[in-house]
Amino acid sequence: MPQLHLNLTDRHVEGEILLKGESGPIQFSADYALQNEETPGTGVGPVVTLTNIVVSREWMQRVAEDMVAGKPWPIPVDAARMLKMTGLL
C-alpha cells in the first residue's frame, strides 16, 4: 500500500494499493466510523464500519458495495490498543 491518508477530523480514508495482476495502482476512498463498544449479540469488541466507498476498479467497487460497505469489521487487538492510546477509540 504505497499511499494511505487518514483524515481524523472528517473520518475519511483514501489511498492506493498495488495488486498482483493489475496494470497499475488502485485508488480507494471511504468514510469510516469507529465503535469502541461491544457489538450487541456478537461478543465482538471495537469495530470499524466503512461507508461511501469509491474504488477505481469496477469489479472491486462491486465487491466493496456488496461485502464491505456498512458492515462492522473487527479491529485487531493490537490496532485497537494503539487507537485507544491515541484517543481515537
Secondary structure, DSSP 8 states (H G I E B T S, - for coil): --EEEEETTTTEEEEEE--TT-SS-EEEEEEEEEE-S-BTTTTB-SEEEEEEEEESSHHHHHHHHHHTTT-EEE--HHHHHHHHHTT--
